[in-house]
Amino acid sequence: MAVTKDEVFKKVQAALVDALGVDEEEVTPEATMVGDLGAESIDFLDIVFKLEKGFGIEIPRKELAPEDILTNAEYVKDGKVTPAGITELKKRMPFVNFTKFEANPNVREFSNLLTVGDLCRYVEGKVGAV
């Protein structure tokens, strides 16, 4: 039976509440994982584990955060992600809305890019949500 987008959101929300110790109301589609919910890199391991277990999927680390792009001189110049870097990020992270990041493609802002909605879209793609 197909999973609905609403079911995906509810499971992602529960995983984030559990992993980050935040309130359910804080976990909205617009909330950023790092800026709004305070997720740190160690938290992402826990979140990925909970999502893999909860949905029966595998989440390769590079799919959710292609950090190799941010350390590649071809894609980063003077602390900013180049247009080529943004193109590569979009290719690797089609579930993310890059509009705000493109306006200020500062490498330090990258950690504030991923929202709960992006995470849900990623999982929806993995499970074929309807």
DRENNURO-11467 format. One line per 10 residues: their letters; for each residue y, z negated, x negated of C-alpha. Coordinates in nm, 4 decimals. Each point is the difference from the previous one (the first is absolute). Layout:
N
a> Y Z X ~ ...
END
This chain:
130
mavtkdevfk> 0.0000 0.0000 0.0000 ~ 0.3451 0.0923 -0.1296 ~ 0.2423 -0.2663 -0.1080 ~ 0.3432 0.0103 0.1624 ~ 0.3278 -0.0271 -0.1905 ~ 0.0666 -0.3234 0.1861 ~ -0.3309 -0.1461 -0.1219 ~ 0.0854 0.1049 -0.3552 ~ 0.3380 -0.1744 0.0217 ~ -0.1546 -0.3198 0.1400
kvqaalvdal> -0.2612 -0.0150 -0.2800 ~ 0.2551 0.0814 -0.2715 ~ 0.2344 -0.2622 0.1472 ~ -0.2781 -0.2622 0.0003 ~ -0.0911 0.0837 -0.3620 ~ 0.3641 -0.0364 -0.1080 ~ 0.0528 -0.3262 0.1889 ~ -0.3144 -0.1362 -0.1637 ~ 0.0703 0.1307 -0.3521 ~ 0.3733 -0.0724 -0.0142
gvdeeevtpe> 0.0309 -0.3070 0.2197 ~ 0.2733 0.1640 0.2086 ~ 0.0510 -0.0247 0.3756 ~ -0.1365 0.2719 0.2270 ~ 0.3539 0.0793 0.1241 ~ 0.1080 0.0800 -0.3574 ~ -0.2652 0.2707 -0.0348 ~ 0.1733 0.2934 0.1683 ~ -0.0512 0.3698 -0.0836 ~ 0.3450 0.0063 -0.1661
atmvgdlgae> -0.0565 -0.3076 -0.2194 ~ -0.0312 0.0769 -0.3704 ~ -0.3030 -0.1495 -0.1688 ~ 0.1894 -0.1397 -0.2994 ~ 0.3605 -0.0479 0.1143 ~ -0.0609 -0.1329 0.3510 ~ -0.3476 -0.1517 -0.0224 ~ 0.0089 -0.1174 -0.3619 ~ -0.3216 0.1705 -0.1104 ~ -0.0696 -0.0157 -0.3729
sidfldivfk> -0.2460 0.2115 -0.1961 ~ -0.2711 -0.2670 0.0245 ~ 0.0473 -0.0022 0.3802 ~ -0.0691 0.3727 0.0159 ~ -0.3503 -0.0575 -0.1399 ~ -0.0675 -0.2443 0.2833 ~ 0.1552 0.2314 0.2609 ~ -0.2014 0.2999 -0.1220 ~ -0.3194 -0.2090 0.0065 ~ 0.0696 -0.1179 0.3569
lekgfgieip> 0.0765 0.3558 0.1186 ~ -0.3080 0.1454 -0.1693 ~ -0.2178 -0.2671 0.1601 ~ 0.1723 0.0134 0.3401 ~ -0.0145 0.3793 0.0327 ~ -0.3069 0.0810 -0.2092 ~ 0.2019 0.2296 -0.2289 ~ 0.0632 0.0314 -0.3713 ~ 0.3574 -0.0127 -0.1285 ~ 0.0362 0.1339 -0.3549
rkelapedil> 0.2890 -0.1794 -0.1712 ~ 0.1718 0.3225 -0.1058 ~ 0.0168 0.1249 0.3595 ~ 0.2077 -0.2878 0.1266 ~ 0.2199 -0.0382 -0.3096 ~ -0.0024 0.2893 -0.2459 ~ 0.1699 -0.2026 -0.2727 ~ -0.0889 0.2586 -0.2641 ~ 0.2848 0.2118 0.1389 ~ 0.2511 -0.2752 -0.0739
tnaeyvkdgk> -0.1108 -0.0243 -0.3628 ~ 0.0008 0.3762 -0.0580 ~ 0.3037 0.1334 -0.1898 ~ -0.0350 0.3277 0.1900 ~ 0.0718 -0.1811 0.3278 ~ 0.2449 -0.2721 -0.1051 ~ 0.3317 0.0436 -0.1807 ~ 0.2576 -0.2719 -0.0637 ~ -0.1761 -0.2437 0.2340 ~ -0.0023 0.2433 0.2911
vtpagitelk> -0.2846 0.2038 0.1449 ~ 0.0722 0.3715 -0.0520 ~ -0.0267 0.2588 0.2795 ~ -0.3344 0.1065 -0.1529 ~ -0.1108 -0.3640 0.0127 ~ 0.0995 -0.0303 0.3647 ~ -0.1943 0.3189 0.0793 ~ -0.3066 -0.1457 -0.1742 ~ 0.0389 -0.3337 0.1831 ~ 0.0221 0.1809 0.3349
krmpfvnftk> -0.3140 0.1948 -0.0832 ~ -0.1922 -0.3142 -0.0914 ~ 0.1464 -0.2253 0.2693 ~ 0.0382 0.2214 0.3101 ~ -0.0045 -0.3118 0.2210 ~ 0.3353 -0.1250 -0.1419 ~ 0.3485 0.0895 0.1223 ~ 0.2018 0.0679 -0.3155 ~ 0.3396 0.0632 0.1644 ~ 0.1610 -0.3294 -0.1072
feanpnvref> -0.1566 0.0087 -0.3468 ~ 0.1205 0.3563 -0.0607 ~ 0.3589 -0.1154 0.0567 ~ -0.0407 -0.2486 -0.2880 ~ -0.3186 0.0839 -0.1941 ~ 0.0332 -0.2970 -0.2339 ~ -0.3373 -0.0952 -0.1509 ~ 0.0712 -0.3674 0.0760 ~ 0.0319 0.0869 0.3699 ~ -0.3477 0.1549 0.0104
snlltvgdlc> -0.1651 -0.3347 0.0698 ~ 0.2129 -0.0285 0.3157 ~ -0.1153 0.3366 0.1269 ~ -0.3271 -0.0814 0.1771 ~ 0.0395 -0.1234 0.3570 ~ -0.2556 -0.1431 0.2401 ~ 0.0255 0.3271 0.1957 ~ -0.0827 0.1984 -0.3154 ~ -0.3026 -0.2195 -0.0605 ~ -0.1116 0.0553 0.3610
ryvegkvgav> 0.0413 0.3791 -0.0358 ~ -0.2087 -0.0117 -0.3178 ~ -0.2819 -0.1899 0.1755 ~ 0.0274 0.2252 0.3095 ~ -0.0593 0.2991 -0.2264 ~ -0.3059 -0.1672 -0.1526 ~ -0.1591 -0.0957 0.3313 ~ 0.1149 0.3005 0.2056 ~ 0.1961 -0.2116 0.2469 ~ 0.1145 0.1536 0.3275
END
